[in-house]
C-alpha cells in the first residue's frame, strides 16, 4: 500500500504582505533590506497609478535614490534584462523593485541576479551559471492576478537570437519581499483578467496533481481554486468589483505559492510551446490547452481531481474519474469568454513545431505531470483544442 503522505521538503523564504494599500509598505521593505539606491522597473499601464506614485514618493522622502524605468508593452527579453543589470551595476544600485504583471516581475528577477553576480542572462538560462545567494535586494509588487511571479524563483524571457521563450529559475532568484496590493488590479481589462486568472487556476490544479505535489502544495492549490471559482467570473464582468479583485489577488498568490512548492503540469509545457512558437501571451496560452491536457491525464490523478472539482464547486455526480474537474474548468473558460486556439490564430500547420517544442525545450512540465505523455498524445491535445470552435 502506497503511503498516503510521502516525505517532502519545502523552503519559501519570501516575506509576503497582502491587502489593500500594502504598496505603501515599500519604504519599510527597502529599509529592512538596507537599500538606499534602487532600480524601479514599473510597467507602463501602472506607471502613473496613484498608489505607485505615492509609494515611490514616500521612498524618496525616506532618503532612497530611485532610478525609474518604465517597461513598455511586449514580452520581456534577455536583452532588456541584461540592459537593466548593466544599469544596476553602473549606477551602484543595491536593490531592484518590480511593479507590474508577470513579465515586468520576471525581467526584474533576471536583471537583479545578473547584476548581483556575473555574466549575462544567457548564462543563467542555459545553466552555465548557478545563482548564489544574492546581495542585491529584490521587492516585487504584482499588478495582475495570475502568475504568482512575486513569490516565484522563475523567470520567462524571450531570447531574440533564437526567437524562443526560455524559462529558468532557482530559489536564489526569489524576492525577499512581495507586496500584494489588490488595489493595483482594479480596472484591469476583461481579457488580461481572464488570461491571468486562468493561469492561476492551472497552476493551482497542477500543484495538486503533479508527481512532486505535497500536502502543502495541495492545500495552497485547493485554496486558490476556491477563490478562482468565487471571483474570476465577477472580476471579468466588472473590473471595479473590489471583493472579486481581492479574492483573485489572493488566488494568484496562493497559486504561486503552490506552484513553488511543487511544479506546473502538462498544460504549461504545451502553453510554453505556444508562447515560444506563436509568440502568444502566457496566460492566454495556458487557457487554450488546460482543459484538453486535463482530459488526457485525468485517469492518472482522478482522486486528486475530485478534490479540485469540490473546490471549484462542481456538483457531485458519482463519476469519481476526474471528469468533474475537467467539466468545471471548461465551465470557467466558457463563463469568461475565453478564446479558442483557432480564434487565436493557430492552425494545423503549426502542429509539428508545437509538438517539437512541447516535447523538447519545454518538456519539463510533461515529465513532472502525473501522466506519462507521448508525443502522439501531445499532438492529440493540440488537435482536440483546435477542434473547438467556441466555448
N, C-alpha and C positions, 0 to 999 in steps of 0.2 A: 504493500500500500504506500502510495506517494505521500510524503509529509504534507499536511495542509498549509503549514507555514515553513518555508525553506529559509536558510540563512541569508542575510542581506547586510549590506553596509551602505551608509549614506553620509554625505557631507555637503551642506549648502550654507556656506558662511557669508550670506548676504543679509545685511540689516534692512528690513522692509518697513516702510511707513506707508499705511494705506488710509485713505479717507479724503473727503472733500477739503481742499485747501492745503494739503500737506506739502505742496510745492514750496510753500512759504518756509519750510524747514531746510531749504537748500543752504543758506548761510551756515546753519548749525552743522550740517553734514560736512561741509567743506572745512569748518573749524575742527571737527573731530578728526579729519584727515591731516590737519596741519597745513592745509593748502592755502597759498597766498597769491598764486598766479595760475590762471585756469583757461584752458581752451573750451569754449562752449560751442557745441555743434547742435544747431537748432533747425528743425525742419521748417521750410518756408510757410506752410499754412498756419503755423502757430507762432511764427517769429514775433508777431506783434500782439499776441494774446495778452490781455491784462495781467493774468496770473504769472505768465512768464516774465513780462516786463517788470512786474513788482518784485519777483524773486531775484532777478538779476540785479536790479537796483539796490535791493537790500544787501546783497553780497558785496557790491561795490562800496556801499556805505560802511560795511564792516571791514573795509580795507583790502578786499580781494581784487587783484587786477584781472580783468576779464578780456580775453581775445575772442571775439564772437565770429562764427562762420555760419552763414545761412545755407543749408543744403537745399538745392533746388529739386525739381521733380526728376524722376528716373531712378533706376536701380543703382545701388552703391557699387563702386568699382575698386579693384586693387589699387588703381592709380590714385583715386581720391583718398583712400586710407593712407597710402604712402605720403601723399602731399600733406595731409594733416599731421602725420607723425613727424615729418620734417619741420613743420611749424612749431610743434611742441618742443622739439629738440632745440631749434634755432632761437626760440624766444625763452628758453629755460623755464618752461611751464611745469608745474608739479601736480596737475590734475586735469582730467577731462570730464566734461559734463555732456551727456547726450540727452536731448529733449526732442521727441518725435516718435514716429512709428518705428516698426522693426528695422527698416533699412537705415535710419539715422542712428539707432542704437547699435546696430551691427558694425557700422563703419566707425563709430566711436570706440567700440571694443577693440577692433583691429588696430586702429591708429594708436590707441593707448599702449598696447602690448609691444608694437613695433618701436614706438618712441622710447619706451622704457628699457628695451633690451637692444637688439641689433638686427641688421639685415632689412628685409622688406617683407611685405605681406606674402609673397610667393613662397618664402622660406617656411612660414608657419603653415600655410595652406598645403604645402607639399609634404610636411612632416620633417623637413630638413632641420628645423629648429623647434625645440620644445619650450613652451613658455615657462619661465621661472617665476617664483612669487614676485609680483610687481612692487616697485617703489612708488610709481606714479598712481595717484588715486583715480577712482572712476565712480561717478554718480550717474545713474540712468533714470530718466523720467519719461514713461510712455505716454503717448497722446492718442493711441488707438488701443482697442481691446481685442487682442488676438494672439500675438506671437509669444508673449511672456518673455521677451528678449531681455527685460530688465533683470531677470534672475537666472539667465542662461549664460553658459560659458561658450556658446557657439556664435559664429558669425557666418553669414552667407553673402558673398560678394561676387561680382561679375569680373572674370578675367577677360579683358577685352582682347588680349593677344590670342586666346583660343576661342573666344566668343561663347564661353560657357560659365554658368553659375557654379561656384565652388563653395561647399560648406566645410568648415573646420572649427575645431574648438578644443578647449582644455579647461579644467577647473580654475587654473590661474588666470583665465581671461574674464572671470566673473567680476562684476562690480562689487565695491564694498557697501554701497548704499543704493537702494531702489526706493524712489519716491513715487508712489502710485496714486495719482490725484484724478479721480473720475471727472472732475470739472473740465479737465483738458480734453475730454472726449465729447463734451456737449456739442451738438450741431454737426458732428461728423456725418457726411452724406450717407445715404442708404447703401450704396454699392460697397464702399470700403467697410462700412459697419457689418454688412453681411459677410464679406470675404474674411475679415479678421475674426469675426465671431465663429464662423465655421472652422477656421484654422484652430481656434482654441478648443472647439468641440472634438476635432480629430485628434489633437494632442491628448486630450483628456481620455478619450476612448483607448488610444494606443497605450497609454500608461497603465491601463487595466489589463491589456491583452498580450503585450509583448513578452518575450521569453525572460527578460530580466526585470519584470514587474515585481513589486514587493507590496506588503501591506501599506506602506507609506504612500507609494505612488498610486495605488488603488484608492486610498482614502481621499487624496487630493483630486484624483481624476473624477471620482464619483461626485464630489462636491462641485467641481467645475461643470459637469454635465447637468446637475440640478440647477445651477444658476443660469446656464445657457437656455435650458428648457423654459425657464420662467422670465426670460428677459430679452432674448435676441429678437424675437418677432416684434416685441414692443419697441425696442431701440431702433429697428429698421423702419418701423411705421412712423415713429415720432422721435426725431433726433434730439428733442428737448425733454424727453421723458427722464427726469432726474433719477428716479429709482431704478429704471431699466439700465441706464448708463452705469450706475453704481454697481449693480449686480453683474453686468458684463465686464467691468473692470476687475471685479473680484474673480470672475470666471477665468479671465485671461491670466491673472496672477497665479491662481491655484493650478490651472492647466500647465503653466510654465514651470511651476514647482514640481508637478507630477512628471512632466517630461524630463526634468533634470534628475529626478530620482530613478528614472528608467530610460526609455527612449520612445521615439515615434515609431509607428507601424508602417506597413507596406504602402499605405496611401501616400506617405511622404516621399518614398522612392519614386513612385510614378509622378507625383506632383513636381518634385525637383527636376525630373527629366523634362516635363512640360515647360518649366521655367527656363531650363538651360537651352532647350532646342527651340522653343517657340517664343521665349522672352516674355512670358506672361507673369503677372504679379503672383507672389507666393500664395496668399490666402485664396485667391481665385483658383489656382491650380489644384489646391487640396480639395476644395469643394467639388471640383469637376470629376474626381475619381474616388472619393471616400466611400460612397455607398457601394460602388462596384467592387472595390477591394474587400470591403467587409463581407459582401455576399459570397465571395470566393473563399474567404478564410474562416467564416463563422463556425464551420464544423469543428475546427481545432480549438475554439475558445468559447463554445456555446454557454458554458456555465458562467463565465465572466461577463459575457454579453447580456445575460439575463439580468445581472445587477445593473448594467448600463441602461437597459430598457426601463427598469424600475426607476432609476434616477431621472430618466427623460420623461417619465410619466406615461409610458406606453401601456395600455390596458393588458392585463394578463390574458393569454389565450390557450394556455396549456401546452404550447408547442415545445418549449424548452430547448430549441435548436439554434438560438441566436437570431432568428428571423425577426423577432420583435424589435431588436435594436436596429437592424438594418431598416426596417419599416419606419421607426422613429426618426432616424437620420434623414430618410427620404422625405418625411413629412416636414422636418425643419427646412430642408432645402427648398421644398415647394412653397412653404409659407413665406419665405423671404424672397421669393422670385429669383432663385439662384440660376445663372445661365447654364447652358449645356456645353459640351465640347464643340458641337457643330456651331453653336451660336458664338463661340469664342474663336472661330476661325480654323479649327483643327480638322484636317481631312485624313482620309485613309493613306494618302501618300506620305504622311508624316510618321506612320507607324514603325517602319524599320528603325528610323533614328531614335524614336522614343523608346522602343524596347531595348535597343542597344545601350542607351543612356541609363535607363532604369536598372538594367541588369549588370551594368558596368560601373561607371563613375559614381552612380547614385545607389549602389546595391546594398549599402549597409542596412538600410531600414527594411529591405527584403529579408536579409539574413537574421535580423533580430525579431522579425514578425513571428507570430505563433504558428503560421503555416509555412511549409517548405515550398517556396514558389519556383516554378519552372518558367523559362522564357515564354513558352506557349501560353501559360496562364496569365502572364503579364500582358501579352498581346490580347488575350481574351477580355481582360478587364478594360483595356482601352477600347476594344470593339464594342463591348457592352455599353460603355459610356457614349461612344459615337452613335449607337443605335437609338439613343434617347433624343427625341425631337423636342420634348418640352418636359417641365417638371410636373 
